[in-house]
Amino acid sequence: MSYGWNTMSTVIDACALIAFLRDEPGAEAVQNILNLPQTCYVHALNLCEVYYDFWRASTQEAAESAITDLIGIGIAERNDMDSEFWREVGRLKAVYRRVSLADCCALALANRLGASLVTADRHEFEPLLAAGICQIEFVR
């Protein structure tokens, strides 16, 4: 079965972006993905996760800096929340109950764009591989 995945675009979730920004395991893999000739996207709700994570761990200034850095390196923010999109997010959350709502946004965005999803979160996403929602790449 072909899902029409577009190798020219990638959706990166919050845990992969946080690993990249903090130079944690997986940061080099994210950097390699960012260096590819493609467009990298992040859903606004996943950016919100990055933002609150940095604020909670440090300060509002650190949170602002993290977002500025991500946008500055060319990661494109997507604000999809039309009726079709949020219904797909809700369907994913209902079917895959253990997946967070923000991660369902990343999945729905990757599916919408025909893109691969890059994550550092094996716990949430490994069980979804067989579902074929989208191509999922792990950075650690």
C-alpha positions as CSV (number, residue, x, y, z in Angstrom):
1,M,0.0,0.0,0.0
2,S,1.4,3.4,-0.9
3,Y,0.8,6.3,1.3
4,G,2.4,8.9,-1.0
5,W,5.0,9.9,1.5
6,N,6.9,12.9,0.4
7,T,10.6,12.5,1.1
8,M,11.0,16.2,0.6
9,S,9.3,17.1,3.9
10,T,9.5,16.1,7.5
11,V,7.5,16.8,10.6
12,I,9.6,17.0,13.8
13,D,7.9,16.5,17.1
14,A,8.7,18.2,20.4
15,C,10.8,15.5,22.0
16,A,13.2,15.5,19.0
17,L,13.4,19.3,18.9
18,I,14.1,19.4,22.7
19,A,16.8,16.7,22.3
20,F,18.3,18.8,19.5
21,L,18.2,22.1,21.4
22,R,19.7,20.5,24.6
23,D,22.3,18.5,22.7
24,E,20.9,15.3,24.1
25,P,21.1,11.8,22.6
26,G,19.5,12.1,19.1
27,A,20.6,15.7,18.6
28,E,23.1,14.7,15.8
29,A,20.4,12.7,14.0
30,V,18.1,15.7,14.1
31,Q,20.9,18.0,12.8
32,N,21.5,15.5,9.9
33,I,17.7,15.7,9.1
34,L,17.8,19.5,9.2
35,N,20.7,19.4,6.8
36,L,18.8,17.5,4.1
37,P,17.3,19.4,1.2
38,Q,13.8,19.3,2.5
39,T,11.3,21.4,4.4
40,C,11.0,20.6,8.1
41,Y,7.7,21.4,9.8
42,V,6.4,21.5,13.4
43,H,2.8,21.8,14.5
44,A,2.1,24.8,16.7
45,L,1.0,22.6,19.6
46,N,4.4,20.8,19.5
47,L,6.1,24.2,19.5
48,C,4.0,25.0,22.6
49,E,5.5,21.8,24.2
50,V,9.0,23.0,23.5
51,Y,8.1,26.5,24.8
52,Y,6.7,25.3,28.1
53,D,9.4,22.7,28.6
54,F,12.1,25.4,28.4
55,W,10.2,27.9,30.5
56,R,9.5,25.2,33.2
57,A,13.2,24.2,33.3
58,S,14.6,27.7,33.2
59,T,12.9,31.0,32.3
60,Q,10.5,32.7,29.8
61,E,13.6,34.1,28.1
62,A,15.0,30.6,27.6
63,A,11.6,29.5,26.1
64,E,11.5,32.4,23.7
65,S,15.1,31.8,22.7
66,A,14.4,28.1,22.0
67,I,11.5,29.0,19.7
68,T,13.5,31.8,18.0
69,D,16.3,29.3,17.4
70,L,14.0,26.7,15.8
71,I,12.3,29.2,13.5
72,G,15.7,30.8,12.7
73,I,17.1,27.6,11.4
74,G,14.2,27.2,9.0
75,I,11.7,24.9,10.8
76,A,8.3,26.0,9.5
77,E,5.5,26.4,11.9
78,R,2.1,24.9,10.9
79,N,-1.1,26.0,12.6
80,D,-3.4,23.5,11.0
81,M,-6.6,23.3,13.1
82,D,-9.4,23.3,10.5
83,S,-12.4,21.0,11.1
84,E,-10.9,18.1,9.0
85,F,-7.6,18.3,10.9
86,W,-8.9,18.4,14.4
87,R,-11.3,15.6,13.7
88,E,-8.4,13.5,12.5
89,V,-6.5,14.4,15.7
90,G,-9.5,13.4,17.8
91,R,-9.8,10.1,15.9
92,L,-6.1,9.3,16.4
93,K,-6.5,10.1,20.1
94,A,-9.6,8.0,20.5
95,V,-8.0,5.0,18.7
96,Y,-4.5,5.3,20.2
97,R,-5.4,6.4,23.7
98,R,-1.9,6.4,25.1
99,V,-0.6,8.9,22.5
100,S,-0.7,12.5,23.8
101,L,-2.9,15.0,22.0
102,A,0.1,17.0,20.9
103,D,1.7,13.8,19.4
104,C,-1.6,13.2,17.6
105,C,-1.2,16.7,16.1
106,A,2.2,15.7,14.8
107,L,0.9,12.4,13.4
108,A,-2.0,14.1,11.7
109,L,0.2,16.8,10.2
110,A,2.7,14.3,8.9
111,N,-0.2,12.3,7.4
112,R,-1.7,15.4,5.9
113,L,1.6,16.5,4.3
114,G,2.6,13.0,3.2
115,A,5.7,13.5,5.3
116,S,7.8,11.4,7.6
117,L,7.5,12.1,11.4
118,V,10.8,12.4,13.3
119,T,10.7,11.7,17.0
120,A,12.9,10.7,19.9
121,D,9.9,9.2,21.7
122,R,9.9,5.4,21.1
123,H,7.5,4.8,24.0
124,E,4.7,6.6,22.3
125,F,5.4,6.0,18.6
126,E,6.8,2.4,18.3
127,P,3.4,0.9,18.9
128,L,2.1,2.9,16.0
129,L,4.5,1.7,13.4
130,A,2.2,-1.2,12.3
131,A,-0.7,1.2,11.9
132,G,0.9,2.8,8.9
133,I,-0.4,6.3,9.8
134,C,2.8,7.8,8.4
135,Q,6.5,7.0,8.1
136,I,8.1,7.3,11.5
137,E,11.8,7.9,12.1
138,F,13.5,7.6,15.5
139,V,16.5,9.7,16.3
140,R,17.5,7.6,19.3
